[in-house]
Amino acid sequence: MRPEDYDMNVEIAWCPGCGNFSILRALKMALADLDILPERLVLVSGIGQAGKLPQYLKCNHFNGLHGRSLPAAVAIKATNPQLTVIDVSGDGCMYGEGGNHLIHNIRRNPDITTIVHGNMVYGLTKGQASPTSQPGFRTPVQVQGVFEEPFNPLAVAVALGATFVARAFSGDVERTRDILVEAISHHGYALVDIFQPCVTFNRVNTFQWFREHTYYTDHDPADRLLALEKSLEGYGGGRFPLGVIYRVEGERTFEENLSVYHGDATPLWRRSHDPDKLKRLIESKRMV
C-alpha cells in the first residue's frame, strides 16, 4: 500500500496550518508501512476537529457521540477481532467527556489503538480550556487563566497498566509515523497522545513552543516505574518526553478473554443466531 491509497480526495475543513494535517499524513504513512487494506480498517471517532480525521481517510468509519468513541471501538473489535480498529479523538473528547471510558477500557486491554490529538484547547467550540490546558492559559471563558492542574494521560495510563503508552509531536511527521506503526502493531491497548498545535485558538502552545518543551526519551519502556517517572516530566516545568513511554507484551486482550472465542475463533458477525432462543431468554427473565 502507498499513503495516497488512503486518500479520499475531499475538501478538508481544518484551519490552514492546523497540526491535524500532519497527524493525518503520519497515519497514512503508518498504515501504508503496515500494508493495512482500507476494507480491513475501521476508524472510530467522537466529536471535534480530531473527530473529522476518519472522513478524510479511505476506510470504514463510525462516528460516535462526544467522548463515547471507545465503547463503539471496543464493540467493533469484539464483534470482528480480524479488523484493525483505531479510535481517534481530541484531548477534550477523550480526557474530558470520555475520561471514564478511557480508564475502564485501559483495564480491559482491548486490541485497539487510541490516537488523541492534544492541542490543549477545545478547537471546535471556539477555544475554551481543555483538560490538558496549562495553568495560566487564558481563554474567552477562563478570562483570569486556567488554575486547575492539567490532566496527565500518560501517567494515568501507565498507573492503570495500559500495555502501550506513547507520546508524539505532529511537527515531526516521520517520528510520529514510527510511533504509530509500533502502536498499531502492538497486541493490546495502545494509547498515543500527540501534541498538535491549534493555530487558531491556542497562540501559546505553538509549533515552536512544543519543539522547545519536548525531547525524545531513550529509556527502557519495559520499566514501569521509570515509565511512570517519565510520564510526570514536563508538568510543573521542564520538557515533556516523546516516544514510547511504556510497553509490555504478552498480556491477554479483552477479546481473548471473552468466553465466546474460547475454542472458536469465528468472528461473531459470521455466526448464525436463533431469534426464537433469544426471545425465550428475554421472556424467562421477565418472569423472574
Secondary structure, DSSP 8 states (H G I E B T S, - for coil): --GGGGB------S-TT-THHHHHHHHHHHHHHHT--GGGEEEEE-SSSGGGGGGGBSSEEEE--TT-HHHHHHHHHHH-TTSEEEEEEEHHIIIIITHHHHHHHHHH--S-EEEEEE-SS-TTTTS---TT--TT---SSSTT---S----HHHHHHHHT-SEEEEEETT-HHHHHHHHHHHHHSSS-EEEEEE---TTT-SSS-HHHHHHTEEE--S-TT-HHHHHHHHTTBTTBS-EEEEEEEE------HHHH-GGGTT----GGGS---HHHHHHHHHHHHT-
